[in-house]
């Protein structure tokens, strides 16, 4: 796949895409993590911070472009898809309609996250985690996980003078995905929580114009 980085996890071939999404060609499965839709709405509601509500539209634009290009049969949103449960109900009507159109004809799965720990009235299936073949999709990595695909941490790396970029973290047991949302921030891969999860031969795959793999230690 153009610009992507293909690798094997639990004998399954996956591709880390430059956008920060994950593609499993054998199942025509697209996985994204940490969309944090309607974050500006939550900040306005809870903190009185009035920010332009454009991040939801930008995130949906990027997701919609991927869906149009890849035509996945299955889409997994790996938790923290909305910034909280009330944000899902507060989504703009036009954005809600667009999301419904994206879901049409696909098996769309919302994995519960710590920001959205429960079912939402936005279509699709709502699961705590999903096991498929030898892989397991969940929001937060577990110390002894195997074949595990998760998000939550929004990992970022700073390779030399290349600036800070969202990154996949990959080892023989797991993938920790970058946040796909447009307004999400991130946690440096050098953070103890991430270093404790990744094996000594882990790879960081930086997002951008192309997916750029490098040894975890060198990327951070």
Order of alpha helices (4+ residues) and beta strands (2+ residues): beta-beta-beta-beta-alpha-alpha-beta-alpha-alpha-beta-beta-beta-beta-beta-beta-beta-beta-beta-alpha-beta-beta-alpha
